[in-house]
Amino acid sequence: MTAQFGYPEDREQRSAAQVRALEALLIEKGVIGSGTVDKVLGYFESEMTPVNGQKIVARAWTDPAFAQLLATDTPAAVAELDLPLGMAGAEGEHLAAVLNEPGVHNLVICTLCSCFPWPVLGLPPYWYKDPVFRARAAREPRAVLGELGVPLDPDTEVRVWDASGHSRWFVVPERPAGTDGMSEAELAALVTTESMIGVGLADAPTPA
Amino acid sequence: MKLQHHLGGLDGLSGPIDFEKRVFVEDWERRIFGIHAAMMGLSDSLREALPDYDLDAVPSAFADTWTWADLRKGAEAMNPFAYFQYRYYEKWLGGITGYLVQQGYVDEAALAEATDRYRAEPAAALPDRDEGVIDEQVLRYLREGDSPRRGPAAPVFAVGDRVLVGDPPAGEHTRLPGYLRGCPGTVERVCEGSYAYFCSTGADGLGEPVAVYVVRFEPTDVWGPTAEPNAGPLFAELYQTYLAPRPTPSQEAAR
């Protein structure tokens, strides 16, 4: 078994050199250009980030008609907002929001791979791709949410969504108490990536 | 049976979850993600995409298909021990490298030589060869995507219908979570339109446009006595080819 799970000491240096070599050869071959990878990364760093999801959730909290449309026709609702071009692009072609409500908590998982609504939430964090999370969240979501610090009333129904098809689900968490009168921008700052996948709640406002 | 198809619900992984919130934990991981996204944006399969991509105008030497299906096939083909051993982007690096060598875009000896060179001098520059039209196509793909939605569907099930998940032979790739095979469920939603898949999955049944359903499962129907107490419903989005009708209780009683 030790041989099966042994890692070379220079594991990361090897991978770093290999990916650099791969990129260099692809540029020499004319598959990509020398700036292609940087352009891709720049797109996800500057435009396709969880800020988009935060704005969607904050609008849903302040505009019941928008929240209703978000639940029934997510792409149409998202298209109403002033968000970067590309919300229906790669991994956003079929966005689908599931809304938490009193007594209902939603959790999105992908047991086969790592399907994630890129334009809304950016690229998936490591925990989402972790085989242990994927294995356990399907069968014991309450235990997993408890371990990750999500307070759940025993009567709250936990709904699990396994992203096996074309839809890319995300969660609209409940609006925290004590946020009356806050602006959309202030509300958006309370919305974490984890809350939009269902392994967290929106942050409570900091007392003034 | 592949472990990768049956990860959902796998017993024995009761240890703590690594709640690592970073997207990349090593800087090199960013580069393999970028290479993958670029290859998807240059894939020959985009000639069939709904956006009118003009691949003939893009001066890339890439002339093959690279989609999510290809990346997933690589992960599903792994030794299951290795699947657990390697981190997410290590699997990507292995799968993408193997594909590019196999398809002849990268020579194995040249890769080994270049790897040694960058190992000795990690800060050495990449070749300077700017390709603005390639970059534009990749960014256009990221903004416009590759929806599998095709024409109207002819759904055989309606909301509320009782269905039974099939157990087709699993080949190199499937979109049917293993834990749902043979399980009874109920149609929660009929998706509008029909949906193709990136490739044929053979006897598994995907490829041609079909109706897709969100199906609701009760935990006790899926997990039996090992279901979590007080668990709520589980929903999965399943292609029609994975589903069969299930008799109603009265139909079953009449048999």
Chai-1 contact restraints between the chains, C-beta under 6 A:
chainA,res_idxA,chainB,res_idxB,connection_type,confidence,min_distance_angstrom,max_distance_angstrom,comment,restraint_id
A,Q4,B,F81,contact,1.0,0.0,6.0,A-B,restraint_1
A,F5,B,Q85,contact,1.0,0.0,6.0,A-B,restraint_2
A,E12,B,E26,contact,1.0,0.0,6.0,A-B,restraint_3
A,S15,B,W28,contact,1.0,0.0,6.0,A-B,restraint_4
A,S15,B,L93,contact,1.0,0.0,6.0,A-B,restraint_5
A,A16,B,W28,contact,1.0,0.0,6.0,A-B,restraint_6
A,A17,B,T115,contact,1.0,0.0,6.0,A-B,restraint_7
A,A17,B,Y118,contact,1.0,0.0,6.0,A-B,restraint_8
A,A17,B,R119,contact,1.0,0.0,6.0,A-B,restraint_9
A,Q18,B,T115,contact,1.0,0.0,6.0,A-B,restraint_10
A,V19,B,W28,contact,1.0,0.0,6.0,A-B,restraint_11
A,V19,B,R31,contact,1.0,0.0,6.0,A-B,restraint_12
A,V19,B,I32,contact,1.0,0.0,6.0,A-B,restraint_13
A,V19,B,L93,contact,1.0,0.0,6.0,A-B,restraint_14
A,R20,B,Y118,contact,1.0,0.0,6.0,A-B,restraint_15
A,A21,B,L111,contact,1.0,0.0,6.0,A-B,restraint_16
A,A21,B,A114,contact,1.0,0.0,6.0,A-B,restraint_17
A,A21,B,T115,contact,1.0,0.0,6.0,A-B,restraint_18
A,A21,B,Y118,contact,1.0,0.0,6.0,A-B,restraint_19
A,E23,B,R31,contact,1.0,0.0,6.0,A-B,restraint_20
A,A24,B,A114,contact,1.0,0.0,6.0,A-B,restraint_21
A,A24,B,L126,contact,1.0,0.0,6.0,A-B,restraint_22
A,A24,B,P127,contact,1.0,0.0,6.0,A-B,restraint_23
A,L25,B,V106,contact,1.0,0.0,6.0,A-B,restraint_24
A,I27,B,L126,contact,1.0,0.0,6.0,A-B,restraint_25
A,I27,B,P127,contact,1.0,0.0,6.0,A-B,restraint_26
A,I27,B,R129,contact,1.0,0.0,6.0,A-B,restraint_27
A,E28,B,P127,contact,1.0,0.0,6.0,A-B,restraint_28
A,K29,B,A61,contact,1.0,0.0,6.0,A-B,restraint_29
A,K29,B,Y105,contact,1.0,0.0,6.0,A-B,restraint_30
A,G30,B,A61,contact,1.0,0.0,6.0,A-B,restraint_31
A,V31,B,S60,contact,1.0,0.0,6.0,A-B,restraint_32
A,V31,B,A61,contact,1.0,0.0,6.0,A-B,restraint_33
A,V31,B,F62,contact,1.0,0.0,6.0,A-B,restraint_34
A,V31,B,Y105,contact,1.0,0.0,6.0,A-B,restraint_35
A,I32,B,A38,contact,1.0,0.0,6.0,A-B,restraint_36
A,I32,B,I134,contact,1.0,0.0,6.0,A-B,restraint_37
A,G33,B,R129,contact,1.0,0.0,6.0,A-B,restraint_38
A,G33,B,D130,contact,1.0,0.0,6.0,A-B,restraint_39
A,G33,B,E131,contact,1.0,0.0,6.0,A-B,restraint_40
A,G33,B,I134,contact,1.0,0.0,6.0,A-B,restraint_41
A,G33,B,D135,contact,1.0,0.0,6.0,A-B,restraint_42
A,S34,B,L126,contact,1.0,0.0,6.0,A-B,restraint_43
A,S34,B,D128,contact,1.0,0.0,6.0,A-B,restraint_44
A,S34,B,R129,contact,1.0,0.0,6.0,A-B,restraint_45
A,S34,B,D130,contact,1.0,0.0,6.0,A-B,restraint_46
A,G35,B,D130,contact,1.0,0.0,6.0,A-B,restraint_47
A,G35,B,D135,contact,1.0,0.0,6.0,A-B,restraint_48
A,T36,B,A38,contact,1.0,0.0,6.0,A-B,restraint_49
A,T36,B,I134,contact,1.0,0.0,6.0,A-B,restraint_50
A,T36,B,D135,contact,1.0,0.0,6.0,A-B,restraint_51
A,T36,B,V138,contact,1.0,0.0,6.0,A-B,restraint_52
A,V37,B,R31,contact,1.0,0.0,6.0,A-B,restraint_53
A,V37,B,G34,contact,1.0,0.0,6.0,A-B,restraint_54
A,K39,B,D135,contact,1.0,0.0,6.0,A-B,restraint_55
A,V40,B,G34,contact,1.0,0.0,6.0,A-B,restraint_56
A,V40,B,A37,contact,1.0,0.0,6.0,A-B,restraint_57
A,V40,B,A38,contact,1.0,0.0,6.0,A-B,restraint_58
A,L41,B,R30,contact,1.0,0.0,6.0,A-B,restraint_59
A,L41,B,G34,contact,1.0,0.0,6.0,A-B,restraint_60
A,Y43,B,L142,contact,1.0,0.0,6.0,A-B,restraint_61
A,L85,B,R143,contact,1.0,0.0,6.0,A-B,restraint_62
A,G86,B,R143,contact,1.0,0.0,6.0,A-B,restraint_63
A,G89,B,L142,contact,1.0,0.0,6.0,A-B,restraint_64
A,G89,B,R143,contact,1.0,0.0,6.0,A-B,restraint_65
A,G89,B,E144,contact,1.0,0.0,6.0,A-B,restraint_66
A,G89,B,G145,contact,1.0,0.0,6.0,A-B,restraint_67
A,A90,B,L142,contact,1.0,0.0,6.0,A-B,restraint_68
A,A90,B,G145,contact,1.0,0.0,6.0,A-B,restraint_69
A,E93,B,G145,contact,1.0,0.0,6.0,A-B,restraint_70
A,E93,B,S147,contact,1.0,0.0,6.0,A-B,restraint_71
A,T111,B,L7,contact,1.0,0.0,6.0,A-B,restraint_72
A,T111,B,G8,contact,1.0,0.0,6.0,A-B,restraint_73
A,T111,B,P177,contact,1.0,0.0,6.0,A-B,restraint_74
A,L112,B,P177,contact,1.0,0.0,6.0,A-B,restraint_75
A,C113,B,R72,contact,1.0,0.0,6.0,A-B,restraint_76
A,L123,B,V23,contact,1.0,0.0,6.0,A-B,restraint_77
A,P125,B,K21,contact,1.0,0.0,6.0,A-B,restraint_78
A,P125,B,V23,contact,1.0,0.0,6.0,A-B,restraint_79
A,Y126,B,E20,contact,1.0,0.0,6.0,A-B,restraint_80
A,Y126,B,R22,contact,1.0,0.0,6.0,A-B,restraint_81
A,W127,B,F19,contact,1.0,0.0,6.0,A-B,restraint_82
A,W127,B,E20,contact,1.0,0.0,6.0,A-B,restraint_83
A,K129,B,Y88,contact,1.0,0.0,6.0,A-B,restraint_84
A,D130,B,D18,contact,1.0,0.0,6.0,A-B,restraint_85
A,P131,B,L7,contact,1.0,0.0,6.0,A-B,restraint_86
A,V132,B,L13,contact,1.0,0.0,6.0,A-B,restraint_87
A,V132,B,I17,contact,1.0,0.0,6.0,A-B,restraint_88
A,F133,B,I17,contact,1.0,0.0,6.0,A-B,restraint_89
A,R134,B,L7,contact,1.0,0.0,6.0,A-B,restraint_90
A,A135,B,L7,contact,1.0,0.0,6.0,A-B,restraint_91
A,A135,B,L10,contact,1.0,0.0,6.0,A-B,restraint_92
A,A135,B,L13,contact,1.0,0.0,6.0,A-B,restraint_93
A,R136,B,L13,contact,1.0,0.0,6.0,A-B,restraint_94
A,A138,B,G8,contact,1.0,0.0,6.0,A-B,restraint_95
A,A138,B,G9,contact,1.0,0.0,6.0,A-B,restraint_96
A,R139,B,G9,contact,1.0,0.0,6.0,A-B,restraint_97
A,R139,B,W223,contact,1.0,0.0,6.0,A-B,restraint_98
A,E140,B,E228,contact,1.0,0.0,6.0,A-B,restraint_99
A,R142,B,E228,contact,1.0,0.0,6.0,A-B,restraint_100
A,E157,B,G232,contact,1.0,0.0,6.0,A-B,restraint_101
A,V158,B,G232,contact,1.0,0.0,6.0,A-B,restraint_102
A,R159,B,G232,contact,1.0,0.0,6.0,A-B,restraint_103
A,R159,B,P233,contact,1.0,0.0,6.0,A-B,restraint_104
A,V160,B,L234,contact,1.0,0.0,6.0,A-B,restraint_105
A,W161,B,F235,contact,1.0,0.0,6.0,A-B,restraint_106
A,D162,B,P177,contact,1.0,0.0,6.0,A-B,restraint_107
A,D162,B,A236,contact,1.0,0.0,6.0,A-B,restraint_108
A,S164,B,R175,contact,1.0,0.0,6.0,A-B,restraint_109
A,S164,B,P177,contact,1.0,0.0,6.0,A-B,restraint_110
A,S164,B,A236,contact,1.0,0.0,6.0,A-B,restraint_111
A,S164,B,E237,contact,1.0,0.0,6.0,A-B,restraint_112
A,G165,B,V212,contact,1.0,0.0,6.0,A-B,restraint_113
A,G165,B,E237,contact,1.0,0.0,6.0,A-B,restraint_114
A,H166,B,P148,contact,1.0,0.0,6.0,A-B,restraint_115
A,H166,B,Y195,contact,1.0,0.0,6.0,A-B,restraint_116
A,S167,B,E237,contact,1.0,0.0,6.0,A-B,restraint_117
